């Protein structure tokens, strides 16, 4: 019997739009954020790029590493 992978919670259009606006604002202002990512550790850093083609958010972490997080995997955004 294979293990079923948990399904990511679905969010409505309004929630996704609000999340996107928050990310764009933080990107423009250079604000450091804590992103709560589906089934992963939280990512803390500044948004360097938002790629609408691949739907990836490029986050420069405090450690200097660049993480590419799928937009739909971001569950919650908070100020770091």
C-alpha positions in Angstrom: 0.0 0.0 0.0 1.5 3.3 -1.1 1.5 6.3 1.2 -0.7 9.1 -0.1 0.9 12.5 -0.2 -1.1 15.1 1.7 -2.9 17.5 -0.6 -2.0 21.1 -0.3 -4.9 23.1 1.1 -6.8 25.1 -1.6 -7.3 28.8 -1.2 -9.8 31.0 -3.0 -8.9 33.7 -5.6 -9.2 36.4 -2.9 -6.6 34.8 -0.6 -4.2 34.2 -3.4 -4.5 37.8 -4.7 -3.9 39.1 -1.1 -0.9 36.9 -0.8 0.5 38.1 -4.1 0.0 41.8 -3.2 1.8 41.2 0.1 4.8 39.6 -1.7 4.9 42.4 -4.4 4.8 45.1 -1.7 7.6 43.4 0.3 9.7 43.0 -2.9 9.3 46.7 -3.7 10.2 47.8 -0.2 12.9 45.3 0.4 11.2 44.0 3.5 12.4 40.8 5.1 9.7 38.2 5.4 9.0 34.9 6.9 7.3 32.6 4.4 5.4 29.6 5.8 5.8 27.0 3.0 3.7 23.9 2.5 5.4 20.9 4.1 8.8 22.7 4.5 10.6 24.8 7.0 9.8 28.5 7.0 11.9 30.6 4.7 13.2 33.9 6.0 14.7 36.5 3.7 14.0 39.2 1.1 12.3 38.7 -2.2 14.7 39.2 -5.1 12.4 38.2 -8.0 8.9 37.0 -8.7 8.9 34.9 -11.9 5.4 34.9 -13.3 6.4 32.4 -16.0 7.6 29.7 -13.7 5.4 31.0 -10.7 8.5 30.8 -8.5 9.3 33.4 -5.8 13.1 33.9 -5.5 14.0 34.6 -1.8 17.5 35.6 -0.7 17.8 34.0 2.7 19.8 35.5 5.6 22.5 32.9 5.0 23.0 34.3 1.5 21.4 31.3 -0.2 18.8 31.8 -2.9 15.7 29.7 -2.5 13.1 29.4 -5.3 9.7 28.8 -3.7 6.6 27.9 -5.7 4.0 30.6 -5.2 1.2 28.1 -4.5 3.3 26.4 -1.8 3.4 29.7 0.3 0.7 29.3 2.9 1.3 32.4 5.0 3.5 35.5 5.0 4.7 37.4 8.1 7.2 40.1 8.8 10.4 38.6 10.0 
